[in-house]
Amino acid sequence: MPINKLFIITWLALTPALAAAAIYKWVDEQGNVQYSSEKPRDAEAEKVRVNTQPPVDRSTYRKPGQDDAKADDTAKKDAEDNKTKTPAEKRAEYAKKAESDKIKKELCAEARQTLQTIEGTARVRVEGEDGAISYLNEAEIASRKKSEQDRVNKYCK
């Protein structure tokens, strides 16, 4: 019985050291970059630092159990504001905030995605302010393509 306890204690003490195994990087004879957990004998290798921490959670998803009344009030106010605005008004308001590069990149991606959807779809449907679904005719599709192409030209520089 004491041998088993000694073995378990030794194993538990060595587990963190085994989990932090090293990764080595080197260039082989053909010029290819190689990675391995074992240091090569015939080449100069550098030890690569691997970040083992989990990524920071930057999601906006409200997890169950989070109780932040202020955040709830702000979210409700934003949701109410968004319900009363048309999509064009929402885009115009968001475009005003497009001073930062991050927002410009988001607007660029959105415009490209919308343009790609319009170009790749035979029938384009839109939701009206009253919630009714309608389909665009050829002239409306051409107009929408032009406006989205203008947005791509504006934000994707």
C-alpha positions as CSV (number, residue, x, y, z in Angstrom):
1,M,0.0,0.0,0.0
2,P,2.7,2.6,0.8
3,I,4.3,2.0,-2.7
4,N,1.0,2.8,-4.4
5,K,0.8,6.1,-2.4
6,L,4.4,7.0,-3.3
7,F,3.7,6.2,-7.0
8,I,0.5,8.3,-7.0
9,I,2.2,11.3,-5.3
10,T,5.2,11.1,-7.7
11,W,2.8,10.9,-10.7
12,L,0.8,13.9,-9.5
13,A,4.0,15.9,-9.0
14,L,5.3,15.2,-12.5
15,T,2.0,15.7,-14.4
16,P,2.4,19.5,-14.8
17,A,5.9,19.1,-16.1
18,L,4.8,16.5,-18.6
19,A,1.9,18.8,-19.7
20,A,4.3,21.6,-20.5
21,A,6.2,19.7,-23.1
22,A,8.5,21.7,-25.4
23,I,8.0,22.3,-29.1
24,Y,11.0,22.8,-31.3
25,K,11.3,24.5,-34.7
26,W,14.1,24.1,-37.2
27,V,14.9,24.1,-40.9
28,D,15.8,20.8,-42.5
29,E,18.3,20.1,-45.3
30,Q,15.7,20.9,-48.0
31,G,14.9,24.2,-46.4
32,N,11.5,23.1,-45.0
33,V,10.5,24.4,-41.6
34,Q,9.9,21.5,-39.2
35,Y,8.2,21.3,-35.8
36,S,8.5,18.5,-33.3
37,S,8.3,17.7,-29.6
38,E,11.8,16.3,-29.7
39,K,14.9,18.3,-30.3
40,P,16.7,17.3,-33.5
41,R,20.2,16.0,-33.1
42,D,21.6,17.2,-36.4
43,A,20.1,20.7,-36.6
44,E,20.0,23.9,-34.7
45,A,16.5,24.2,-33.2
46,E,14.7,27.0,-31.4
47,K,12.2,26.3,-28.6
48,V,8.8,27.6,-29.5
49,R,6.6,29.1,-26.8
50,V,3.1,27.8,-27.1
51,N,0.3,29.8,-25.4
52,T,-1.8,27.3,-23.5
53,Q,-4.2,29.8,-22.0
54,P,-7.7,29.8,-23.3
55,P,-8.7,32.8,-25.5
56,V,-10.4,35.7,-23.9
57,D,-14.2,35.6,-24.3
58,R,-15.2,38.6,-26.3
59,S,-18.7,37.4,-27.3
60,T,-21.7,39.5,-26.6
61,Y,-23.8,36.5,-25.7
62,R,-25.4,36.9,-22.3
63,K,-24.7,33.8,-20.4
64,P,-27.3,32.4,-18.0
65,G,-26.8,33.7,-14.5
66,Q,-25.4,37.0,-15.5
67,D,-27.3,39.6,-13.7
68,D,-26.4,43.1,-14.9
69,A,-29.5,45.3,-14.8
70,K,-27.6,48.2,-16.4
71,A,-26.6,46.1,-19.4
72,D,-30.2,44.8,-19.7
73,D,-31.6,48.4,-19.7
74,T,-29.1,49.5,-22.4
75,A,-29.9,46.4,-24.5
76,K,-33.6,47.1,-24.2
77,K,-33.2,50.7,-25.2
78,D,-31.0,49.8,-28.2
79,A,-33.5,47.1,-29.2
80,E,-36.4,49.6,-29.0
81,D,-34.4,52.2,-31.0
82,N,-33.6,49.6,-33.7
83,K,-37.3,48.6,-34.0
84,T,-38.3,52.1,-34.9
85,K,-35.5,52.7,-37.5
86,T,-35.6,51.6,-41.1
87,P,-32.7,49.6,-42.4
88,A,-31.5,52.6,-44.4
89,E,-31.5,54.7,-41.2
90,K,-29.6,52.0,-39.3
91,R,-27.0,51.9,-42.0
92,A,-26.7,55.7,-42.1
93,E,-26.3,55.9,-38.4
94,Y,-23.7,53.1,-38.4
95,A,-21.9,54.8,-41.3
96,K,-21.6,58.0,-39.2
97,K,-19.6,55.9,-36.7
98,A,-17.4,54.5,-39.5
99,E,-14.4,56.6,-38.3
100,S,-12.5,53.6,-37.0
101,D,-10.9,51.1,-39.3
102,K,-12.6,48.2,-37.6
103,I,-16.1,49.5,-38.4
104,K,-15.0,50.3,-42.0
105,K,-13.8,46.7,-42.4
106,E,-17.1,45.4,-41.0
107,L,-19.1,47.6,-43.4
108,C,-16.9,46.5,-46.2
109,A,-17.5,42.8,-45.5
110,E,-21.2,43.4,-45.1
111,A,-21.4,45.3,-48.4
112,R,-19.4,42.6,-50.2
113,Q,-21.6,39.9,-48.8
114,T,-24.8,41.7,-49.7
115,L,-23.5,42.4,-53.2
116,Q,-22.5,38.8,-53.6
117,T,-26.0,37.6,-52.5
118,I,-27.7,40.0,-54.9
119,E,-25.5,38.9,-57.8
120,G,-25.9,35.2,-57.0
121,T,-29.7,35.1,-56.5
122,A,-32.2,35.1,-59.3
123,R,-35.0,36.5,-57.1
124,V,-34.1,39.0,-54.4
125,R,-36.6,39.3,-51.6
126,V,-36.8,42.1,-49.1
127,E,-38.7,42.7,-45.9
128,G,-40.7,45.9,-45.8
129,E,-41.2,48.2,-42.9
130,D,-44.5,46.5,-42.1
131,G,-42.8,43.1,-42.1
132,A,-44.2,42.0,-45.5
133,I,-41.9,40.1,-47.8
134,S,-41.7,41.3,-51.4
135,Y,-39.5,40.6,-54.4
136,L,-37.5,43.2,-56.3
137,N,-38.0,43.7,-60.0
138,E,-35.1,44.0,-62.4
139,A,-34.8,47.8,-62.1
140,E,-34.8,47.5,-58.3
141,I,-32.2,44.8,-58.4
142,A,-30.0,46.9,-60.6
143,S,-30.4,49.9,-58.3
144,R,-29.6,47.8,-55.2
145,K,-26.5,46.3,-57.0
146,K,-25.3,49.9,-57.7
147,S,-25.9,51.1,-54.2
148,E,-24.1,48.0,-52.7
149,Q,-21.2,48.5,-55.2
150,D,-21.0,52.1,-54.1
151,R,-20.7,50.9,-50.5
152,V,-18.0,48.5,-51.5
153,N,-16.1,51.2,-53.2
154,K,-16.5,53.5,-50.2
155,Y,-15.5,51.2,-47.4
156,C,-13.2,48.7,-49.1
157,K,-10.2,50.9,-49.8
